[in-house]
Amino acid sequence: MRRIRTLLITVFLIGSITMGALASEFPVKPIQLVVPFKPGGGSDVTARIVAEYMKPYLKQPVIVTNIDGAQGRTGEIHVQKAKPDGYTLLWQHQTLHMAYACERSDYTWEAFTPVVNGAKAYSAVVVTGNSPFKTMSDLIDYMKANPKKIRWGAAPNGTSHFALLSIMAETGIEPHIIPMSGDKDRIISMLGGMMEASAITISSAAPYLASGDLRVLGVMAEERSSLYPEYPTLMEQGINAVNRFDYTVFAPAGLPEDVKKILADAFRKALSDPKCIEELGKQWTEPAYLEPAETIELLKKDFKFFNELAEKFDLTS
């Protein structure tokens, strides 16, 4: 009996040492970072920038893979089903919460292991450059006096829709919602006179702001950004409405703590690199690194917010 017990203890110790050695060697092959959307969008571009600057800290390439479909669900499920060994990661934002709130998915962020929060970008309320509305107050006052007259483009149950709903919840406005997905499509529609306003990712609006074709009435951020300090926030105009894209890194559930620590440290170092910060800034995006525990607190807060907003406006699939 004593021999058997000694043998079991020996096997356990050898196994523990082996697992520790394997973790200390991580990574030994390329890491896949899944972007659950098509190439060329904000998620894709920011993921590729950060992935490039992680190479010196992991000694292995981080390869961005676009797995588009079902408004992000296809890529998310791919990562959920992957082995929790740190070699398959997800780069996703608040649409994960929105999908669950609108009953378009049956899982929450808790189906994953949150690794870190990586970067952040914001939406802005925009109108055309020749619009009679010069400030957000101008637009809100008009909408209150003329319910459902302003045509506002939004992707149903998507980020632009939730951006609008957060403004509606704060101000009581009633726009005529024009269902339309994609920042570029909504911009083209506004320029073509088919709608008057929309919440657009500020990076998508940037070229049209430079040309004067579009005008920002308010950025949906907590405070003015050093990247575009000329644009006021909605907050400073008395409207407590924020629409932030937090690019968060997730791994499959069950990721070992030591592997998570290695990954988190690499993301932290990459996002602190001045060249990485500069490249993100060109995309109107800022580093927003949070440790794993801080990331979980952010996820809990956002999950609660989006579910309450969906309940208030009775959003279902």
TINUFI-76935 format. One line per 4 residues: number of its first residue (from 1); their letters; for each residue z, y, x of C-alpha. Coordinates in nm, 4 decimals. Each point is the difference from the previous one (the first is absolute). Layout:
BEGIN
NUM	A	Z:Y:X  ... $
//
This chain:
BEGIN
1	MRRI	0.0000:0.0000:0.0000  0.0931:0.2343:0.2836  -0.3324:-0.0771:0.1730  -0.1921:0.0830:-0.3173 $
5	RTLL	0.1865:0.3291:-0.0406  -0.0638:0.0891:0.3644  -0.3681:-0.0842:-0.0412  -0.0314:0.2208:-0.3102 $
9	ITVF	0.1680:0.2905:0.1764  -0.2331:-0.0428:0.2982  -0.3072:-0.0058:-0.2248  0.1238:0.3120:-0.1819 $
13	LIGS	0.0584:0.1874:0.3250  -0.3388:-0.0983:0.1402  -0.1659:0.1105:-0.3245  0.1837:0.3325:0.0046 $
17	ITMG	-0.0949:0.0643:0.3619  -0.3626:-0.0911:-0.0716  -0.0184:0.2314:-0.3040  0.1593:0.2775:0.2013 $
21	ALAS	-0.2495:-0.0508:0.2811  -0.2911:0.0068:-0.2435  0.1277:0.3205:-0.1591  0.0446:0.1614:0.3414 $
25	EFPV	-0.3637:-0.0789:0.0774  -0.1288:0.1557:-0.3226  -0.2794:0.0876:-0.0345  -0.2207:-0.2516:0.1782 $
29	KPIQ	-0.3121:0.0671:-0.2066  -0.1601:0.2882:-0.1964  0.1788:0.1352:-0.3060  -0.1871:0.0547:-0.3257 $
33	LVVP	0.0830:0.3225:-0.1860  -0.1370:-0.0296:-0.3530  -0.1189:0.3125:-0.1799  -0.0434:-0.0982:-0.3665 $
37	FKPG	-0.2793:0.2525:-0.0599  -0.3563:0.0646:0.1121  -0.0778:0.1446:0.3454  -0.0156:0.3757:0.0407 $
41	GGSD	0.2877:0.1113:-0.2236  0.3307:0.1517:0.1040  0.1763:-0.3360:0.0208  -0.2720:-0.1469:0.2203 $
45	VTAR	-0.0336:0.2939:0.2378  0.3737:0.0474:0.0537  0.0551:-0.3727:0.0540  -0.2684:-0.0077:0.2679 $
49	IVAE	0.1477:0.2988:0.1810  0.3490:-0.1481:0.0119  -0.1302:-0.3469:0.0896  -0.1857:0.1432:0.3000 $
53	YMKP	0.3137:0.1599:0.1416  0.2100:-0.3143:-0.0390  -0.1927:-0.1967:0.2610  0.2011:0.1175:0.3041 $
57	YLKQ	0.3252:-0.1068:-0.1658  -0.0993:-0.3420:-0.1309  -0.2435:-0.1081:0.2744  -0.2142:-0.1432:-0.2781 $
61	PVIV	-0.2554:0.1749:-0.2232  0.0872:0.0922:-0.3574  -0.3140:-0.0705:-0.2000  -0.0476:0.1877:-0.3274 $
65	TNID	-0.1532:-0.2168:-0.2712  -0.1166:0.1424:-0.3327  0.0666:-0.2353:-0.2917  -0.1019:0.2016:-0.3037 $
69	GAQG	0.0283:-0.1038:-0.3633  0.2084:0.0361:-0.3162  0.1155:0.3501:0.1010  0.1840:-0.1324:0.3032 $
73	RTGE	0.1364:-0.3232:-0.1452  -0.2435:-0.2308:0.1849  0.1120:0.1178:0.3430  0.3657:-0.0002:-0.1010 $
77	IHVQ	-0.0164:-0.3606:-0.1191  -0.1798:-0.1011:0.3200  0.2952:0.1278:0.2011  0.2560:-0.1551:-0.2351 $
81	KAKP	-0.1540:-0.3427:0.0559  -0.0217:0.0339:0.3787  0.2433:-0.1656:0.2369  0.2998:0.2298:0.0670 $
85	DGYT	-0.0482:0.0027:0.3747  -0.0875:0.3674:0.0559  -0.3730:-0.0565:0.0458  -0.1004:0.1165:-0.3493 $
89	LLWQ	0.1128:0.3439:-0.1194  -0.0815:0.2312:-0.2913  -0.0602:0.3779:0.0096  0.0688:0.1175:-0.3558 $
93	HQTL	0.1324:0.3019:-0.1889  0.1620:0.0768:-0.3382  -0.2793:-0.1625:-0.1988  0.2043:-0.3181:0.0496 $
97	HMAY	0.2699:0.1464:-0.2270  -0.2479:0.1457:-0.2466  -0.1742:-0.3329:-0.0553  0.3273:-0.1666:-0.0940 $
101	ACER	0.1076:0.2940:-0.2192  -0.3278:-0.0213:-0.1927  0.0203:-0.3810:-0.0274  -0.3057:-0.0498:0.2212 $
105	SDYT	0.1969:-0.2232:0.2362  0.2936:-0.2364:-0.0420  0.1652:0.0654:0.3375  0.1802:0.2897:0.1646 $
109	WEAF	0.0524:0.1126:0.3586  0.2743:-0.2636:0.0184  -0.2714:-0.2661:0.0230  -0.0469:0.1208:0.3600 $
113	TPVV	0.2071:0.0762:0.3073  -0.0113:0.3784:0.0529  -0.0507:0.0692:0.3706  -0.0202:0.3793:0.0341 $
117	NGAK	-0.1289:0.3089:-0.1711  -0.2827:0.1313:0.2126  -0.1685:0.3197:-0.1150  -0.0273:0.2322:-0.2978 $
121	AYSA	-0.2634:0.2092:-0.1747  0.0000:0.2026:-0.3195  -0.2056:0.0894:-0.3027  -0.0721:0.3557:-0.1062 $
125	VVVT	-0.0973:0.1533:-0.3318  -0.3468:0.1419:0.0524  -0.2513:0.2000:-0.2004  -0.3431:0.1302:0.0868 $
129	GNSP	-0.0362:0.2993:0.2273  -0.1315:0.2144:-0.2866  0.2719:-0.1071:-0.2447  0.1803:0.2808:-0.1852 $
133	FKTM	0.3301:-0.1687:0.0909  0.1399:0.1434:0.3235  0.3500:-0.1501:-0.0122  0.1658:-0.3010:-0.1568 $
137	SDLI	0.1798:0.2315:-0.2401  -0.3374:0.1293:-0.1230  -0.1107:-0.3548:-0.0771  0.3295:-0.1097:-0.1584 $
141	DYMK	0.0218:0.3085:-0.2215  -0.3561:-0.0508:-0.1213  0.0574:-0.3692:-0.0697  0.3135:0.0689:-0.1987 $
145	ANPK	-0.1850:0.2560:-0.2123  -0.3056:-0.2262:-0.0330  0.1093:-0.3665:-0.0280  -0.2602:-0.2617:0.0947 $
149	KIRW	-0.2608:0.2616:0.0880  0.0174:-0.0445:0.3773  -0.1901:-0.3096:0.1125  0.2017:-0.1721:0.2707 $
153	GAAP	-0.1468:-0.2926:0.1940  0.2243:-0.2961:0.0762  -0.0336:-0.3697:0.0793  0.1853:-0.1820:-0.2810 $
157	NGTS	0.3322:-0.1396:0.1226  -0.0888:0.0977:0.3574  0.1455:0.2498:0.2431  -0.1893:0.2990:-0.1420 $
161	HFAL	0.1191:-0.0942:-0.3504  0.3637:-0.0263:0.1088  -0.0366:0.3324:0.1809  -0.1088:0.1599:-0.3275 $
165	LSIM	0.2758:-0.1738:-0.1960  0.2645:0.1341:0.2359  -0.1317:0.3528:-0.0663  -0.0136:-0.0639:-0.3742 $
169	AETG	0.3584:-0.1254:0.0023  0.1133:0.3195:0.1717  -0.2056:0.2562:-0.1910  -0.0901:-0.1480:-0.3396 $
173	IEPH	-0.3730:0.0701:0.0434  -0.2572:-0.1995:-0.1991  -0.3333:-0.0337:0.1798  -0.3076:-0.1811:-0.1225 $
177	IIPM	0.0001:-0.2884:0.2458  -0.3412:-0.1064:0.1308  0.0278:-0.3601:0.1308  -0.1658:-0.0103:0.3407 $
181	SGDK	0.0868:-0.1930:0.3145  -0.0506:0.1235:0.3537  0.0685:0.3401:0.1519  -0.3634:0.0565:0.0895 $
185	DRII	-0.1206:-0.0781:-0.3526  0.2499:0.2427:-0.1505  -0.0937:0.2695:0.2508  -0.3691:-0.0380:-0.0844 $
189	SMLG	0.0814:0.0162:-0.3703  0.2015:0.3187:0.0450  -0.2748:0.1619:0.2024  -0.2444:-0.1045:-0.2713 $
193	GMME	0.2063:0.1719:-0.2691  0.1137:-0.3200:-0.1736  0.3725:0.0597:0.0567  0.2228:0.2889:0.0967 $
197	ASAI	0.2800:-0.1539:0.2075  0.1262:-0.3125:0.1686  0.2573:-0.1280:0.2481  -0.1971:-0.0863:0.3121 $
201	TISS	0.1162:-0.1419:0.3310  0.0000:0.3049:0.2214  -0.1941:-0.1773:0.2754  -0.2805:-0.0737:-0.2487 $
205	AAPY	-0.0039:0.3608:-0.1158  0.0046:0.1448:0.3535  -0.3769:0.0416:0.0554  -0.0380:0.1747:-0.3357 $
209	LASG	0.2960:0.2262:0.0691  -0.1608:0.1080:0.3258  -0.3260:0.0810:-0.1787  0.1761:0.1833:-0.2825 $
213	DLRV	-0.1333:-0.2387:-0.2652  0.3554:-0.1037:-0.0891  0.3291:0.1885:-0.0153  0.3531:-0.1385:0.0361 $
217	LGVM	0.2441:0.1175:-0.2649  0.2884:-0.2024:0.1378  0.0724:-0.2875:0.2359  0.2141:-0.2724:-0.1544 $
221	AEER	0.2407:-0.0114:0.2952  0.3689:0.0685:0.0540  -0.0783:0.2877:0.2388  -0.2957:0.1701:0.1649 $
225	SSLY	-0.1695:-0.2015:0.2689  -0.0565:0.1300:0.3505  -0.3482:-0.1542:-0.0284  -0.1017:0.2357:-0.2815 $
229	PEYP	0.2699:0.2678:-0.0328  -0.2294:0.2323:-0.1941  0.0279:-0.2146:-0.3126  0.3117:0.0377:-0.2185 $
233	TLME	0.1785:-0.2973:-0.1504  0.0641:-0.0548:-0.3687  0.3696:-0.0134:0.0836  0.0062:0.3579:0.1226 $
237	QGIN	-0.1774:0.0996:-0.3217  0.2795:-0.1478:-0.2069  -0.1637:-0.3352:-0.0839  0.1969:-0.2997:0.1241 $
241	AVNR	-0.2962:-0.2344:0.0334  -0.0762:-0.1930:0.3184  -0.2857:-0.2430:0.0592  0.0337:-0.1563:0.3425 $
245	FDYT	-0.1890:-0.2859:0.1618  0.2485:-0.1881:0.2167  -0.1949:-0.2443:0.2113  0.2504:-0.2817:0.0279 $
249	VFAP	-0.0296:-0.3152:0.2102  0.0876:-0.3266:-0.1731  0.0115:-0.3596:0.1231  0.0236:-0.3217:-0.2021 $
253	AGLP	0.3473:-0.0813:-0.1299  0.2132:-0.1859:0.2515  -0.1064:0.1856:0.3146  0.2525:-0.0751:0.2785 $
257	EDVK	0.2225:0.2953:0.0882  -0.0847:-0.0089:0.3711  -0.3736:0.0108:-0.0704  0.0535:0.2872:-0.2458 $
261	KILA	0.1905:0.1883:0.2690  -0.2852:-0.0421:0.2503  -0.2531:0.1244:-0.2552  0.2171:0.2911:-0.1123 $
265	DAFR	0.0508:0.1108:0.3594  -0.3759:-0.0075:0.0666  -0.0731:0.2060:-0.3119  0.2695:0.2500:0.0965 $
269	KALS	-0.1443:0.0479:0.3472  -0.3593:0.0272:-0.1260  0.0951:0.2578:-0.2631  0.1834:0.2034:0.2659 $
273	DPKC	-0.3056:0.0176:0.2246  -0.1306:0.3614:0.0031  -0.3603:-0.1239:-0.0072  0.0690:-0.2176:-0.3045 $
277	IEEL	0.1690:0.2941:-0.1717  -0.3021:0.2170:0.0803  -0.2458:-0.2573:-0.1370  0.2004:-0.0400:-0.3207 $
281	GKQW	0.0162:0.3778:-0.0339  -0.3795:0.0159:-0.0018  0.0233:-0.2143:-0.3144  0.2591:0.2378:-0.1499 $
285	TEPA	0.2577:-0.2752:0.0412  0.3386:0.0121:0.1729  0.2133:-0.2665:0.1681  0.2890:-0.0967:-0.2260 $
289	YLEP	0.1685:-0.2819:0.1879  0.3014:-0.1576:-0.1643  0.2035:-0.2940:0.1258  -0.0077:-0.3170:-0.2145 $
293	AETI	0.3279:0.0808:-0.1813  -0.1125:0.3579:-0.0689  -0.3354:-0.1288:-0.1218  0.1742:-0.2240:-0.2529 $
297	ELLK	0.1977:0.2964:-0.1362  -0.3243:0.1977:-0.0423  -0.1625:-0.2940:-0.1784  0.2928:-0.0318:-0.2392 $
301	KDFK	-0.0108:0.3719:-0.0807  -0.3758:0.0073:-0.0597  0.0032:-0.3228:-0.2009  0.2577:0.1494:-0.2371 $
305	FFNE	-0.1931:0.3274:-0.0301  -0.3371:-0.1550:-0.0857  0.1453:-0.2468:-0.2462  0.1861:0.2768:-0.1811 $
309	LAEK	-0.3170:0.2110:-0.0122  -0.2039:-0.2927:-0.1334  0.2636:-0.0626:-0.2679  0.0085:0.3672:-0.0998 $
313	FDLT	-0.3757:0.0068:-0.0593  -0.0219:-0.3581:-0.1298  -0.2444:-0.1273:0.2607  -0.1046:-0.3616:-0.0370 $
317	S	-0.2998:-0.1945:0.1201 $
//
